[in-house]
Amino acid sequence: MIDQTSKNARRLRRQHRARRAFHGTAQRPRLAVFRSLNHIYAQLIDDTAGRTLAACSTQTLALKPGGNLAAAKAVGQAIAERARTQGVAAVVFDRAGYPYHGRVQALAEAARAAGLQF
């Protein structure tokens, strides 16, 4: 049984509440962010087709260390470039229950600066 008071369980409840409100389409996919202790990951997801259009992480960019603001900014710029190659200009930002702060905010601002609209 999952401890309902753990930090991750509370984050997952917030994530599921938010997912009821929005979903990604082919024209406006969902930019999903996952943050771990050492890395940060971003995916462009078309929920209607159930497929990932583009993905990027600190591991694919071979950034060391991968758990800091500079790495999150690099992932934000890279996912925006990959979105542009797919023909995507606007996305729905899914912070996955994480607070809009720190690395999540840095990734979002870098993606906006690189041309993604959300």
Secondary structure as UniProt FT lines:
FT   TURN            4..5
FT   HELIX           7..19
FT   TURN            20..21
FT   STRAND          30..35
FT   STRAND          40..46
FT   TURN            47..50
FT   STRAND          51..57
FT   TURN            58..62
FT   HELIX           69..86
FT   STRAND          92..94
FT   TURN            96..97
FT   HELIX           103..113
FT   TURN            114..115
//
